[in-house]
Amino acid sequence: LYTSLFEVGDLAGARQALEMADGLIPERDRVERAHFLNNRGTVLAAEHRLGLARHDFEQALRLDAGKNAELSRGIFMDLTEVSLESDDAERAALYLKQAWDHLEAGKKPPPSLLYYRSWVDQARGNLAAAAEDLAPIQPADLDSEWGWKVAYQQGRVAEARGDLRAAEAAYERSITVLEEMRRGLAIDELKAWLLEEE
């Protein structure tokens, strides 16, 4: 339920779903607490409550303590984003390096890592590198969430480089993916949530 509400931009509903789940997670269950804190940090970041979000992400990392490489990588990417949103490109670069360190040796990097690398390079003023960072991403590698974000980042980089035609095309691709996501929502999950609200 949290995921569906968050994806449609219902931050209040997503926060409420997390609050209901909070009481159900045993304090001893470090893995579930780490996931919970990461999710809550994501909502706080979306609400631009960046200090609180950073706190939850850091707590989640402490609970996970590197046991789950994928979870740790995701949290480091969330910390990268919070740092970028706070205009701290250097801190973002440090978190991003730690995210890359949690990628299995020899494994192809997911689009998310390339997306954040591009954003960090853009924030540092290296627009050529920011564009190159996104080049290896193939459309077949993208799910909806990263499809719209990558297209949006391509638009931001193209706009910063002065290529307004490419920027507009990328922004349109991003909007198309977002519209498809909204149409494909799990209606049953939303119905259940609405019934609980009555």
Disulfide bonds with the S-S distance in Angstrom:
none
